[in-house]
């Protein structure tokens, strides 16, 4: 055996075992053959197509149709303010104190809770205004008229 020359086994010498590899069936190669025309897929229908449409979920209602069509989002932590403009302070006497309670008594705000004063309108008398929030321009107008601004911290 030592005298016989051994042939080295290399990758290009490897072949699959006889009968282990089947020939690929070529379908759709003309009407004369057994698997011609519709190529064994039947006539029309979902299984006759080469691709399904995007988002197809096998017949169940797709996710895109199950989700609501409303746009946007609601912030659960949004702070709701009852808004009062400076123009609604015209009925108050000069030097009087305005609080959220007095505004509710006069029907200027309906909501319970926090009150914000905005600068729409003019103010020509000195008032003491107590509220939870003020716009910067409202604060400037009240102080320019000789009044004072007091922020209530109610949480």
Number of C-alpha atoms within 10 A of each C-alpha: 5 5 5 6 7 8 6 6 8 7 6 6 7 8 7 7 7 7 7 7 8 7 7 6 7 10 14 16 13 12 11 9 12 12 16 14 16 15 17 12 14 10 12 9 8 12 11 13 11 7 8 11 9 6 10 11 11 9 6 7 11 12 11 9 8 8 8 8 8 6 6 6 6 7 7 6 6 7 8 12 16 16 16 20 15 17 13 14 20 13 8 12 11 14 14 13 15 17 16 21 13 12 16 13 10 10 9 16 17 12 12 12 13 18 22 19 22 19 19 14 13 16 21 14 18 18 22 18 21 20 20 19 19 21 11 11 13 21 20 15 19 22 16 14 14 14 21 17 18 15 12 14 9 8 6
